[in-house]
């Protein structure tokens, strides 16, 4: 029955779109990844496809999103946004391909006497949640109120989960944000916080402060914020050791980035040897260095753009420790149609490891 209901909704939506094609918009984004190293075609093929269709009539827009991958139908969403008098309404329904219900989220908002009122209803699995919000300002004071209701382990009536009241206001030379939280048992905590406290003669360092009160305790937390500005086209990745009592320790340079425009292309070189998460194209890889050349101006190639990246291992097997080449090319065949392709060539194993084909259509 649920499968019939889901298919019926898709069928009715499609019929409506056909009847009013002049008011349709959408996009189709498709990427196909091929691994030539796999002996089986099914193992070598990867696919990501997102089809979005929107139908607009008056102040209302109805949309659907279909997600596919190499395993088939992954996700199906329906959404609507519109105006009903002074109210702005949104709703989004998620279905799983096996015809099971995923979630429903509905929101409303309205401005009344300078106060923005909002609601949010969520149905997910066996859980339901309802949130009421209100926000406004009086002079230099900003006020936000959030009231939550839900059935997840709540012991209050209706069942009430809690209230959060936020107030932002200037105090002396600081901008202070405060939050009062009330739960089923009454007062929970109140926090006062501020940021960007300047340190004399240290323009690269500022301090954030948070003062928290509960029924049993009071705490003050200070947190440093470091801002080492880029020098012309060179940027350094810098880490600073610090303790809870704001004792500033060792300052380490973990990497360096050079970026500049050379005519109609941009050269970027990134080297990182630090212990923290790697930046940019190095993120999630075993490489420590990458050089990239990419187009930055239509004067070069018109609708064609490309980038070429060379990655380096710390102890590679090839000249200069070069380990991988990555090439991407994109061409706008028409204003609404873009074709793209890409290659990854792992010189450590002398093989093309990924070949990507894709296109994006907008209408």
Secondary structure, 3 states (H helix, E strand, C coil): CHHHHHHHHHHHHHHHHHHCHHHEEEEEEEEEEECCCCCCHHHHEEEEEEEEEEEEECCEEEEEEEEEECCEEEEEEEEEEEEECCEEEEEEEEEECCCCEEEEEEEEEEEECCEEEEEEEEEECCEEEEEEEEEEEECCEEEEEEEEEECCCCCCHHHEEEEEEEEEEEECCEEEEEEEEEECCEEEEEEEEEEEEECCCCCCEEEEEEEEEECCCEEEEEEEEECCCCECCEEEEEEEEECCCCCEEEEEEEEEEEEEEECCEEEEEEEECCCCCCCHHHCCCCCCEEEEEEECCHHHHCCEEEEEEEEECCCCCCHHHEEEEEEEEEEEEECCEEEEEEEEEECCCCEEEEEEEEEEEEC
